[in-house]
Amino acid sequence: MSAYELMSKINRNDFLTEEIAGDQTAVRSGGKQNALILGKIGNLITNLPRLLGVALFLVLWECAPRFELIDPTFIPSFSTVAKAWINLLVSRRAHPAYCCQPETILAGIRTGAAAGAPSGTDVGVVQKV
């Protein structure tokens, strides 16, 4: 049964059936709760390739520096990076680095616009060779 068929059965609430005296009647023991659970399982099945891709990336990131396939000085393992971030956040040493003033942000935007507008105009005006 495909995920689409399963989801359509969940929407119709006829995923649990029981034969009583020759008739098929829907058994709805916790119907909405069962539908929610099966819906979450369906979402997990459809998102499984994405989750496996992320998991594979994290495993490769962790294993490559540990087995010295790449130099750990340049690319440390994921667990080392995660521990460093947690230590920065707990010790509050990272706070000044990511809390800059709005004036600084606006100065960067102004500088980018001042440099980008003329160069964009130049690129648009120059004819291709």
C-alpha positions in Angstrom: 0.0 0.0 0.0 1.4 3.4 -1.0 1.6 6.4 1.3 -1.0 8.1 -0.8 -3.5 5.3 -0.4 -2.8 5.2 3.3 -3.4 8.9 3.7 -6.7 8.7 1.7 -7.9 5.9 3.9 -7.0 8.0 7.0 -9.0 10.9 5.6 -12.0 8.6 5.0 -11.7 7.1 8.5 -12.1 3.6 7.2 -8.6 2.3 8.0 -9.8 -0.1 10.7 -12.6 -2.5 9.6 -14.1 -5.4 11.3 -16.6 -7.9 9.8 -19.7 -8.3 12.0 -22.6 -10.5 10.8 -21.4 -10.3 7.2 -21.4 -6.5 7.2 -18.2 -4.5 7.2 -18.4 -1.7 9.8 -15.8 0.8 10.7 -14.2 0.4 14.0 -13.3 3.8 15.4 -11.5 3.2 18.6 -9.9 6.5 19.1 -10.5 7.4 15.5 -9.1 10.9 15.4 -6.1 10.0 17.5 -5.3 7.0 15.3 -5.7 9.2 12.2 -3.2 11.7 13.7 -0.7 8.9 14.5 -1.0 7.4 11.1 -0.7 10.8 9.5 2.5 11.4 11.4 3.8 8.0 10.3 2.9 8.9 6.7 4.8 12.3 7.0 7.8 10.4 8.4 7.8 8.0 5.5 7.6 10.8 2.9 10.4 12.7 4.6 12.6 9.7 5.2 15.0 10.3 2.2 15.6 13.8 3.5 16.3 12.6 7.0 18.6 9.9 5.8 20.5 12.4 3.7 21.1 14.6 6.8 22.0 11.6 8.9 24.5 10.4 6.3 26.1 13.9 6.1 26.4 14.0 9.9 27.9 10.5 10.0 30.4 11.4 7.3 31.3 14.7 9.1 31.9 12.8 12.3 33.9 9.9 10.9 36.1 11.6 8.4 38.2 13.6 10.9 38.2 10.8 13.4 39.7 8.3 10.9 42.0 11.1 9.6 40.6 11.0 6.1 40.7 14.8 6.4 42.8 16.9 8.7 40.9 17.5 12.0 42.7 20.9 12.3 40.8 22.2 9.2 37.5 20.3 9.6 36.9 19.1 13.1 34.3 16.4 13.8 30.6 17.3 14.3 30.7 16.5 18.0 33.7 18.8 18.6 31.9 21.7 16.8 28.7 21.0 18.8 30.5 21.0 22.1 32.3 24.2 21.2 28.9 25.9 20.4 27.3 24.7 23.5 30.3 25.9 25.6 30.1 29.4 23.9 26.4 29.7 24.5 26.6 28.5 28.2 29.5 30.7 29.0 27.9 33.7 27.3 31.1 34.6 25.5 29.4 34.5 22.1 26.8 37.1 23.1 28.7 40.2 22.0 29.5 38.6 18.7 25.9 38.1 17.5 24.3 41.1 19.2 25.5 44.0 17.1 23.8 47.4 17.0 21.3 48.3 14.3 23.5 51.2 13.2 26.2 48.6 12.2 23.7 46.6 10.2 22.3 49.7 8.4 25.9 50.9 7.6 26.6 47.5 6.0 23.4 47.6 3.9 24.1 51.2 2.8 27.7 50.2 1.8 26.4 47.3 -0.2 23.8 49.3 -1.9 26.3 52.1 -2.7 28.7 49.6 -4.3 26.1 47.4 -5.9 23.9 49.9 -7.7 26.6 51.4 -9.8 28.2 48.1 -10.6 24.9 46.6 -11.5 24.1 49.5 -13.8 27.5 49.1 -15.4 26.9 45.4 -16.1 23.5 46.2 -17.6 24.7 49.0 -19.8 27.8 47.3 -21.3 27.0 45.4 -24.4 28.0 41.7 -24.8 31.0 41.0 -27.0 
